[in-house]
Amino acid sequence: MTILKSQIFGGSLIGVYLAANNSYILFPRLLLKPLIKKLKSVFNKPLFPITVNNSNLIGVYTASNKYGIIVPNIMKDEEIDDLKTYLRDSAKIRVLKSIDNAFGNLILCNDKGAIISSLLKKKRKEIEDTLNVEVVVYEFADCYLPGSIALANNNGCVVHPLTKDEEIEQIKSILKVDEIDVSTINRGIPYLSAGAIVNDNSGVFGEASTGPEMMRLTNVLGYF
């Protein structure tokens, strides 16, 4: 297992620009070669360069697990074609038509389950068919963006510090993880997914993350 603290585009918002699952890593085409080299050293998975409507915000616009990926309908045809070339038939690609299209913030998922915002309740079946897991409309910590305030793999999940005990139990049940706990990232930021990308074996975390935060994050996600 390998973990790394790093920056991207001069800041610690790793998960805004990158996306990871247990099959591959997505990164912006403008990413500098030294960070690409670091990603290759951390993740023993293919790395694919993409954009979403010429945007570098890959982690904001996409949600994925090893079975499929949800992308917004603002994505250009040539960008989708690139994604199809990368993934071939290994994962489903769903272009989801929705006014609310920051799917990385709206969807929290792993390879066992998914939690979606009420903003996507009419899209639940499409998301379920794509990610090949049970999808539950559920919001916690008084926030309608479950994907933004949590970080999960198949081992565990860390959530916003204001998440209630009963909410934690519900999230644990939906995602079918062994460990779940509250945490922050990047020196007190509760928007966990913006600060890191993770899969079951590796993770890259924002450089601003403190020692106690890293200890909590890596223990819950099953790295130690």
N, C-alpha and C positions, 0 to 999 in steps of 0.2 A: 504494500500500500504506500502511496506517495502523496504528500500534500505540499503545497507551496503558497507562500504569500507573495503577491505581486501587484503591480499597477497596470492599468490599460488607458491609453490616451491621456496620461498624466494624472490619473485619479484611481480610486480604489473600487469603482463600480464595475467589478468584473462581470457580474451577472446581467448587466444592462446590455453589454455588447457581445457576450459569448453564450453559447448554449451547449449543454452536455447531457448525454444519457449513457446507457450501458453498451451502445453500439457505435456511436460516433460523436464528434465534436464539431460544432459550427462556429466559424469566426468571420469577422468582416474582411473584405478584400484589402482594405487599407491597413490592416494590422502589420506592425513592424516585424521583420524577420526574427529579431532576438526573442520576442514573446512567443512567436510561433514555435521556435526551437524549444522554449521552455515548456509549452503545452505538449509537444511531442515527447518530452522527457518525463512528463507527469502521467499522461494518459496513454495507455497502450491500445489506442483505438484510432481509426482513420480520422483525419482532420479535413474538413471541407470549407472552402471559402464561398460565402454567399452575401447577398444584400437583400433587403426587403424594400422594394420601391426606391432603390438607390440609398436606403438608409443603413447605417451601421448598427442599429439597435436590434440586433438579432434576438437577444434574450428577452426583450420587451414584447416583441411581436409574435414569437413562436412558443409553442408548448409541445413537448414530445416525451415519449418513452421508447423502449426498444421496438414496440409494435407499430408506432405511427407518429406523425407530426401534424400539428394544426398550424396553418399559416393564414394570414389575412388576404382578402380578395384585392387588396391594393398591390399585392406582389405582381410583378410584371411577368408576362409569359416566358420570356427568356430566363428569368430567375427561377421560375418553376421548372423549366426544362433542365436547368443545371442541377436542381435538386433531384429530379427524376434520374438524371444520369448518375449522380453520386449514389443514390440509394437503390437504384434498379428495382428489384421486386422484394427487397429485404424489409421494407416498412411502407405502410400506407401514407399517402400524402393527401390531406384534406384542406382544400381552400374553402375556408368558412366565411360565408357572407354575413357580416354583422357590423352594425354601426360601432359597437364597442369591440375594438380589434387588437387591443394590447393583451394578447392571449397569455403571454408569460406572467402577467399580473392577475389575470382572471382565472387561471387554471393552475392548480397544485396537483401534481401527479407523480407516480412512480410506475413500476411494472406490475403493481398489484391493485391499484385503485386510483381514483381521481376525485378531487373536490373542485366544483366550479362555482362561480359567482351567480347570483340570481339574475344578473344581466344576461346570462347565457342559458337560462332555463329552457328556452324554446329550442336550443341547439343541443340539448343533452344527448339525444339519441345519436346524432351525427358524431359527437365527440366520443361517445361510447364505442361506436362502430370503428372509429379510427384508432383509438388507443387500446382497444380490446380489453378493457377493464370495466368494472362497475363504476359508474359516474354518479356522484351525489351532489345535489345543489345544497351547499352549506357555507355559511359565513360565520366568522368568529372574531373575537377581539374587537367587536363593534366596527368591523371593516368589511366592505363588500369586494375586496380584492384579495382573495385567499392565496393566490399565487405570489403576491408581493410580500406577504408577511410571514412566509414560512420557507423552509428549505428541506427537501426530502430526497432520500434514496430508498432502496429496499430494506436497509438496515434500521433506519430511524428518521426522525423528523424534528427539526427545531422550529419553534413558533414564537410569535410576538409575545413580549412579556406580559401583556394584559389578557392573554388567553386564559379563560377560566378552567378549573379542574375538569368540569363536566365536558367542556369543549375539547380539552386534550384527550379525554377518553374516546370521544366520538371520532376525532381525527385519527387516533391510533387504530380504531376499528375499521375505518374506511380504507386507510392506506395499508393496513395489515403489517405494521412495523412493530419491532420488539421494544424500541426505545423512542421516547418523545419527551421533550422538555422545552422550557422557554429559554430564549437567549437573545442577544443582540449581536451586531457585527460592525466592524469599522468604527470602533470606539463609541458604542452606545446607539447605533442606528437600528431601529426595529424592523426595517424593510430588508429582510434577510436574503431574499433571492437576488436583490440588486448587488449584493456584496460578494457573491461566490458562484462557482459552478461545481457541481459534484456528480459523481456516480457511485457505484457500490465500492469501488476500490481506490479512488483518487479524488482530489479536490484542489481547486485554486481559489484562494481567499484574498479579499482586499488587504492591501499592505497595512492599512490603518487599524486592522483588527488587533486587539490587545491579547496578551498572554492568557488571561482568564477566559476571554471569549473563545480563543482558539482551543483551549482545553475543553470547554463545554461543547463546542461545535463538533470537534473531532471525536469526542467520546460518544456523543449521541448518534452520530452518523456511522459509528462502528469502525473507525480507523485504528483505534487502539484498545 
